[in-house]
């Protein structure tokens, strides 16, 4: 899957100064889908499917705002990977838009996900360490319910190896 173009769903967060963002403990709740621009992400995926490219925002998580744009191109790839915590919310609008979607839930131990996410976020200086730990623990606690919701929605739980094979079978 690494050789497929990727639309980073994290790039579709709303800027921290936008009115009406959800708040928890006096800070923006970045784990609430209302902090994310769902319509813009769907439009970007539709443009990738029809035109083969899109201009996506580039979001600087440490600054909580977009700091530019970048081009995502499909090239000769037969699929695009869209991953992020709001992938569940993206499925139904994409299906309504006529996009062909293979919804995969990467089935990994949640503590592995916590550790992987924390290392990545610390390396990228995404937020202060206390915020990253608090957010990571909240996501870790929420993961079983998210997994259940994903499966009810039609996501297929798969190991990374199985997911790579499923995508490879689509792309020939």
CORMORA-V866186 format. One record per residue. N is the residue number from 1. RES is the residue in one small letter. BURIAL is # if it has 16 or more other ideal C-beta (glycine too) atoms within 10 Angstrom, else .. Layout:
# CORMORA-V866186
n/res/burial
N/RES/BURIAL
N/RES/BURIAL
This chain:
# CORMORA-V866186
n/res/burial
1/x/#
2/x/.
3/x/.
4/x/#
5/x/#
6/x/.
7/x/#
8/x/#
9/x/#
10/x/#
11/x/#
12/x/#
13/x/#
14/x/#
15/x/#
16/x/.
17/x/.
18/x/.
19/x/.
20/x/.
21/x/#
22/x/.
23/x/.
24/x/.
25/x/.
26/x/.
27/x/.
28/x/#
29/x/.
30/x/#
31/x/.
32/x/.
33/x/.
34/x/.
35/x/#
36/x/#
37/x/#
38/x/.
39/x/.
40/x/.
41/x/#
42/x/#
43/x/.
44/x/#
45/x/#
46/x/#
47/x/#
48/x/#
49/x/#
50/x/.
51/x/.
52/x/.
53/x/.
54/x/#
55/x/.
56/x/#
57/x/#
58/x/.
59/x/#
60/x/#
61/x/.
62/x/.
63/x/.
64/x/#
65/x/.
66/x/#
67/x/.
68/x/.
69/x/.
70/x/.
71/x/.
72/x/#
73/x/.
74/x/#
75/x/.
76/x/.
77/x/.
78/x/.
79/x/#
80/x/#
81/x/#
82/x/#
83/x/.
84/x/#
85/x/#
86/x/#
87/x/#
88/x/#
89/x/#
90/x/#
91/x/#
92/x/.
93/x/#
94/x/#
95/x/.
96/x/.
97/x/.
98/x/.
99/x/#
100/x/.
101/x/#
102/x/.
103/x/#
104/x/#
105/x/#
106/x/.
107/x/#
108/x/.
109/x/.
110/x/.
111/x/.
112/x/.
113/x/.
114/x/#
115/x/.
116/x/.
117/x/#
118/x/#
119/x/.
120/x/.
121/x/#
122/x/.
123/x/.
124/x/.
125/x/.
126/x/#
127/x/#
128/x/.
129/x/.
130/x/.
131/x/.
132/x/#
133/x/.
134/x/.
135/x/#
136/x/#
137/x/.
138/x/.
139/x/#
140/x/#
141/x/.
142/x/.
143/x/#
144/x/.
145/x/.
146/x/#
147/x/#
148/x/.
149/x/.
150/x/#
151/x/.
152/x/.
153/x/.
154/x/.
155/x/#
156/x/.
157/x/.
158/x/#
159/x/.
160/x/.
161/x/.
162/x/.
163/x/#
164/x/.
165/x/.
166/x/.
167/x/#
168/x/.
169/x/.
170/x/.
171/x/.
172/x/.
